[in-house]
Amino acid sequence: MISSSQIKLIRSLQQKKYRDLHKLYVMEGEKLVGELTGGRAGSDHRVHLIFAGRAWITQNSAFLKDAGLEVVETDPSVMKKVSSLVTPTQVLALVHIPEGQASEADLAASPLLAFESIRDPGNLGTIIRTADWFGIDQIICTPDSADVYNPKVVQASMGAVTRVRVSYMEITRLLQTASFQGKAVYGTFLDGDNVYQMSLEKNPLILFGNESRGLSDKYDPYIRQRVAIPSFSKKGAGSESLNVASSVAVLCSELIRSGN
């Protein structure tokens, strides 16, 4: 059965400082843990320990034995105490946080989504899930953005955090490196050029700003073209803007249409 120290560990991982200390994060839910243990996750996201109800353990006993995964039986009342979900599920996994960040060469060689000060965990999780859907496996965020292993990010990504690599760095420094000289950089703005009337270059970097403030002007020297998603609302000016996660979906679709 689960120990008091294990309960304390799981609950501590709600906070970034303890995730950084233990190099672990929490993944909850039968679907997400199923993907994690079923080979759909990145190989560097190794399962440390699984906590689950008896029914789930019985149903998955053969697989768990073959995979050599350690499971601690946990009753529903305890799962409710340690879960970050409104409705706790039967299974929770502690997963090792991969070490290191993507290299400049790897980032320069593929289409890249870059985010300044993305603060909402739900937005970041949805962005990661969207990138995964469109086959984009590299994202960079400024250091003040939401933590990729925040439970809300993990949950909103529906497990895509294990397949999309999120690196934290100062974007302006990256754009100054030799690897990024000549790489097309697009900035997303309300007053940019209509994205539906252009073709995005191969392997570009697309910049997205903070949910409320947009992109800082410090990126202006690096932006080759300002792009916008026009509104087609028939009700006056329509909504003020798109949610950043929705904007990412549109731009990712245009990336594919442009041959990326």
C-alpha positions as a Python dict, from the first residue, in 0.01 Angstrom:
ca = {
    (1, 'M'): (0, 0, 0),
    (2, 'I'): (100, 361, -50),
    (3, 'S'): (314, 511, 227),
    (4, 'S'): (286, 852, 390),
    (5, 'S'): (619, 955, 234),
    (6, 'Q'): (490, 862, -112),
    (7, 'I'): (175, 1065, -53),
    (8, 'K'): (389, 1359, 51),
    (9, 'L'): (606, 1320, -261),
    (10, 'I'): (312, 1310, -500),
    (11, 'R'): (150, 1615, -346),
    (12, 'S'): (479, 1807, -348),
    (13, 'L'): (508, 1757, -724),
    (14, 'Q'): (223, 2003, -772),
    (15, 'Q'): (495, 2266, -725),
    (16, 'K'): (772, 2333, -976),
    (17, 'K'): (1049, 2358, -716),
    (18, 'Y'): (985, 2000, -605),
    (19, 'R'): (953, 1875, -962),
    (20, 'D'): (1294, 2029, -1027),
    (21, 'L'): (1432, 1881, -705),
    (22, 'H'): (1311, 1525, -762),
    (23, 'K'): (1327, 1537, -1144),
    (24, 'L'): (977, 1385, -1154),
    (25, 'Y'): (634, 1490, -1274),
    (26, 'V'): (284, 1346, -1237),
    (27, 'M'): (68, 1199, -1512),
    (28, 'E'): (-288, 1099, -1428),
    (29, 'G'): (-562, 901, -1597),
    (30, 'E'): (-607, 563, -1760),
    (31, 'K'): (-571, 699, -2115),
    (32, 'L'): (-258, 906, -2048),
    (33, 'V'): (-82, 643, -1838),
    (34, 'G'): (-187, 383, -2093),
    (35, 'E'): (-13, 579, -2370),
    (36, 'L'): (288, 631, -2146),
    (37, 'T'): (328, 260, -2075),
    (38, 'G'): (215, 144, -2418),
    (39, 'G'): (502, 284, -2621),
    (40, 'R'): (348, 607, -2754),
    (41, 'A'): (558, 827, -2525),
    (42, 'G'): (909, 948, -2594),
    (43, 'S'): (1169, 701, -2474),
    (44, 'D'): (1322, 957, -2237),
    (45, 'H'): (999, 984, -2037),
    (46, 'R'): (1062, 683, -1815),
    (47, 'V'): (806, 568, -1560),
    (48, 'H'): (938, 585, -1206),
    (49, 'L'): (640, 440, -1019),
    (50, 'I'): (269, 378, -1075),
    (51, 'F'): (-7, 417, -817),
    (52, 'A'): (-334, 249, -908),
    (53, 'G'): (-653, 90, -783),
    (54, 'R'): (-687, -287, -760),
    (55, 'A'): (-915, -313, -1064),
    (56, 'W'): (-667, -133, -1289),
    (57, 'I'): (-376, -342, -1160),
    (58, 'T'): (-569, -666, -1221),
    (59, 'Q'): (-669, -559, -1571),
    (60, 'N'): (-310, -469, -1663),
    (61, 'S'): (-121, -728, -1457),
    (62, 'A'): (30, -920, -1749),
    (63, 'F'): (154, -607, -1922),
    (64, 'L'): (294, -459, -1603),
    (65, 'K'): (486, -778, -1532),
    (66, 'D'): (631, -795, -1885),
    (67, 'A'): (730, -427, -1874),
    (68, 'G'): (886, -460, -1530),
    (69, 'L'): (693, -162, -1396),
    (70, 'E'): (652, -118, -1022),
    (71, 'V'): (296, -56, -907),
    (72, 'V'): (166, 47, -566),
    (73, 'E'): (-195, -43, -491),
    (74, 'T'): (-387, 266, -382),
    (75, 'D'): (-747, 292, -266),
    (76, 'P'): (-984, 562, -402),
    (77, 'S'): (-984, 768, -83),
    (78, 'V'): (-606, 812, -98),
    (79, 'M'): (-612, 876, -473),
    (80, 'K'): (-854, 1159, -406),
    (81, 'K'): (-604, 1315, -163),
    (82, 'V'): (-313, 1310, -408),
    (83, 'S'): (-493, 1381, -735),
    (84, 'S'): (-495, 1723, -896),
    (85, 'L'): (-815, 1636, -1085),
    (86, 'V'): (-1167, 1726, -977),
    (87, 'T'): (-1265, 1364, -1039),
    (88, 'P'): (-967, 1140, -956),
    (89, 'T'): (-898, 842, -1181),
    (90, 'Q'): (-778, 491, -1104),
    (91, 'V'): (-415, 541, -1195),
    (92, 'L'): (-135, 793, -1149),
    (93, 'A'): (226, 768, -1264),
    (94, 'L'): (542, 943, -1153),
    (95, 'V'): (757, 1006, -1459),
    (96, 'H'): (1122, 1106, -1491),
    (97, 'I'): (1174, 1453, -1639),
    (98, 'P'): (1412, 1426, -1938),
    (99, 'E'): (1739, 1609, -1897),
    (100, 'G'): (1883, 1877, -2125),
    (101, 'Q'): (1735, 2094, -2397),
    (102, 'A'): (1728, 2070, -2772),
    (103, 'S'): (2043, 2182, -2950),
    (104, 'E'): (2053, 2493, -3168),
    (105, 'A'): (2112, 2273, -3472),
    (106, 'D'): (1803, 2060, -3400),
    (107, 'L'): (1590, 2368, -3345),
    (108, 'A'): (1711, 2532, -3665),
    (109, 'A'): (1647, 2223, -3878),
    (110, 'S'): (1273, 2199, -3824),
    (111, 'P'): (958, 2414, -3810),
    (112, 'L'): (961, 2582, -3471),
    (113, 'L'): (693, 2743, -3256),
    (114, 'A'): (821, 3006, -3011),
    (115, 'F'): (625, 3165, -2727),
    (116, 'E'): (688, 3475, -2522),
    (117, 'S'): (552, 3464, -2166),
    (118, 'I'): (278, 3206, -2214),
    (119, 'R'): (140, 3199, -1861),
    (120, 'D'): (-178, 2992, -1878),
    (121, 'P'): (-107, 2619, -1823),
    (122, 'G'): (-421, 2519, -2010),
    (123, 'N'): (-314, 2722, -2314),
    (124, 'L'): (34, 2570, -2313),
    (125, 'G'): (-104, 2217, -2282),
    (126, 'T'): (-343, 2273, -2573),
    (127, 'I'): (-61, 2424, -2781),
    (128, 'I'): (155, 2116, -2719),
    (129, 'R'): (-132, 1886, -2815),
    (130, 'T'): (-192, 2086, -3133),
    (131, 'A'): (178, 2080, -3228),
    (132, 'D'): (181, 1703, -3181),
    (133, 'W'): (-123, 1666, -3407),
    (134, 'F'): (51, 1857, -3687),
    (135, 'G'): (381, 1673, -3647),
    (136, 'I'): (575, 1961, -3492),
    (137, 'D'): (803, 1821, -3224),
    (138, 'Q'): (993, 2131, -3109),
    (139, 'I'): (862, 2427, -2908),
    (140, 'I'): (1054, 2698, -2727),
    (141, 'C'): (923, 2925, -2452),
    (142, 'T'): (1074, 3216, -2267),
    (143, 'P'): (1176, 3121, -1909),
    (144, 'D'): (883, 3310, -1754),
    (145, 'S'): (628, 3087, -1927),
    (146, 'A'): (420, 2814, -1761),
    (147, 'D'): (614, 2500, -1673),
    (148, 'V'): (559, 2216, -1919),
    (149, 'Y'): (532, 1965, -1632),
    (150, 'N'): (269, 2159, -1441),
    (151, 'P'): (-15, 1903, -1390),
    (152, 'K'): (-258, 2129, -1578),
    (153, 'V'): (-24, 2145, -1878),
    (154, 'V'): (28, 1767, -1876),
    (155, 'Q'): (-345, 1705, -1856),
    (156, 'A'): (-439, 1959, -2126),
    (157, 'S'): (-174, 1817, -2360),
    (158, 'M'): (-337, 1472, -2333),
    (159, 'G'): (6, 1313, -2305),
    (160, 'A'): (165, 1507, -2592),
    (161, 'V'): (428, 1643, -2349),
    (162, 'T'): (603, 1309, -2396),
    (163, 'R'): (631, 1356, -2774),
    (164, 'V'): (685, 1732, -2815),
    (165, 'R'): (1005, 1875, -2673),
    (166, 'V'): (960, 2207, -2494),
    (167, 'S'): (1279, 2405, -2430),
    (168, 'Y'): (1302, 2722, -2221),
    (169, 'M'): (1538, 2997, -2334),
    (170, 'E'): (1561, 3362, -2428),
    (171, 'I'): (1435, 3366, -2785),
    (172, 'T'): (1633, 3676, -2888),
    (173, 'R'): (1960, 3503, -2794),
    (174, 'L'): (1866, 3202, -3003),
    (175, 'L'): (1784, 3423, -3302),
    (176, 'Q'): (2131, 3576, -3280),
    (177, 'T'): (2312, 3241, -3315),
    (178, 'A'): (2479, 3132, -3636),
    (179, 'S'): (2238, 2840, -3676),
    (180, 'F'): (1944, 3081, -3712),
    (181, 'Q'): (2094, 3321, -3962),
    (182, 'G'): (1879, 3297, -4273),
    (183, 'K'): (1594, 3113, -4101),
    (184, 'A'): (1256, 3269, -4179),
    (185, 'V'): (1101, 3428, -3869),
    (186, 'Y'): (731, 3515, -3867),
    (187, 'G'): (566, 3718, -3592),
    (188, 'T'): (194, 3693, -3521),
    (189, 'F'): (9, 4023, -3490),
    (190, 'L'): (-343, 4160, -3526),
    (191, 'D'): (-225, 4399, -3799),
    (192, 'G'): (-2, 4160, -3996),
    (193, 'D'): (-32, 4028, -4352),
    (194, 'N'): (-315, 3784, -4423),
    (195, 'V'): (-170, 3436, -4361),
    (196, 'Y'): (-415, 3286, -4614),
    (197, 'Q'): (-262, 3496, -4892),
    (198, 'M'): (97, 3382, -4842),
    (199, 'S'): (307, 3069, -4844),
    (200, 'L'): (524, 3013, -4538),
    (201, 'E'): (888, 2933, -4605),
    (202, 'K'): (1043, 2596, -4523),
    (203, 'N'): (1122, 2525, -4156),
    (204, 'P'): (1034, 2871, -4024),
    (205, 'L'): (1019, 2998, -3669),
    (206, 'I'): (677, 3140, -3577),
    (207, 'L'): (660, 3376, -3282),
    (208, 'F'): (354, 3405, -3058),
    (209, 'G'): (315, 3666, -2786),
    (210, 'N'): (174, 3676, -2436),
    (211, 'E'): (-201, 3609, -2403),
    (212, 'S'): (-284, 3970, -2314),
    (213, 'R'): (10, 4184, -2432),
    (214, 'G'): (110, 4016, -2758),
    (215, 'L'): (470, 4019, -2882),
    (216, 'S'): (728, 4261, -2743),
    (217, 'D'): (888, 4504, -2989),
    (218, 'K'): (1231, 4358, -2903),
    (219, 'Y'): (1162, 4090, -3164),
    (220, 'D'): (1104, 4342, -3444),
    (221, 'P'): (1465, 4331, -3576),
    (222, 'Y'): (1441, 3955, -3628),
    (223, 'I'): (1095, 3928, -3783),
    (224, 'R'): (1094, 3882, -4160),
    (225, 'Q'): (719, 3921, -4192),
    (226, 'R'): (428, 4007, -3965),
    (227, 'V'): (137, 3766, -4015),
    (228, 'A'): (-226, 3783, -3905),
    (229, 'I'): (-530, 3555, -3908),
    (230, 'P'): (-810, 3772, -4047),
    (231, 'S'): (-1158, 3773, -3897),
    (232, 'F'): (-1448, 3666, -4117),
    (233, 'S'): (-1714, 3768, -3868),
    (234, 'K'): (-2029, 3918, -4020),
    (235, 'K'): (-2117, 4089, -3691),
    (236, 'G'): (-1925, 4416, -3712),
    (237, 'A'): (-1565, 4382, -3601),
    (238, 'G'): (-1636, 4044, -3436),
    (239, 'S'): (-1425, 3912, -3150),
    (240, 'E'): (-1123, 4119, -3055),
    (241, 'S'): (-879, 3836, -3118),
    (242, 'L'): (-828, 3460, -3121),
    (243, 'N'): (-708, 3266, -2819),
    (244, 'V'): (-335, 3196, -2863),
    (245, 'A'): (-394, 2819, -2872),
    (246, 'S'): (-650, 2865, -3153),
    (247, 'S'): (-404, 3083, -3342),
    (248, 'V'): (-142, 2810, -3314),
    (249, 'A'): (-382, 2559, -3472),
    (250, 'V'): (-444, 2788, -3771),
    (251, 'L'): (-74, 2863, -3823),
    (252, 'C'): (19, 2494, -3791),
    (253, 'S'): (-239, 2412, -4057),
    (254, 'E'): (-88, 2678, -4284),
    (255, 'L'): (259, 2533, -4221),
    (256, 'I'): (140, 2198, -4356),
    (257, 'R'): (-34, 2363, -4650),
    (258, 'S'): (292, 2539, -4735),
    (259, 'G'): (478, 2208, -4756),
    (260, 'N'): (643, 2196, -4413),
}
